[in-house]
Amino acid sequence: MKPSFFIRLIAPLCVLALAGCSLLAGGDRQSITIYAPQVRVQADPAWPQVDWQLAIAKPSAARLVDSPRISVRPTPGELEVYRGATWSQPATDLLEDTLLRGFEDSGRIDAVARIAAGIRSDYKLTTDVRRFEADYRGGDLPAATIELNAKLIHSLDQRVVAARTFVVAEPAASTDIPSVARAFETALDKVASELIGWTLLSGQRDEARQSPPQPGGK
């Protein structure tokens, strides 16, 4: 049996009205548990060392996705949210912070910053978050599911260097919310690691294609 600790999303306006509140049906108050995933992406030895700079654009997402509410899909045609629980930040902010720390901590890139910082970047990374939800997928246990599309863009001529869709589904150990939150932490780590490695490799390949041939064929 599916757990009953989530509430149904009926319309976007309902999400806005509920966000940040701790109301149950009937007006009774309950405490809200705030979950703050702590992700530290470990650098992969296969990642290249690059000498270019990267700007990370603010990830985009639909309103229902980009919310601090923790979304759950009990059946394919329904999207609900867990009662009494919320993320510390909307999904796009969680992803942006994780990516920025991952690139910085990797030590594999000369400079990386949010696009709002105004650095002179060689490349720009854009992401569109399509899904950030617990999905039962017809089973008894949910899987923390993150789906996003990424594009690496050459800053000088706005040329799309590479584009890819990433999907990670990390099964939760149980149906309780803390288990779901831990599954999201693992899923966020996996998708960020894949995205960081792909960005470094794609940019490095593009740099190699743009470099003039060395004298003597070297």
Disulfide bonds with the S-S distance in Angstrom:
none
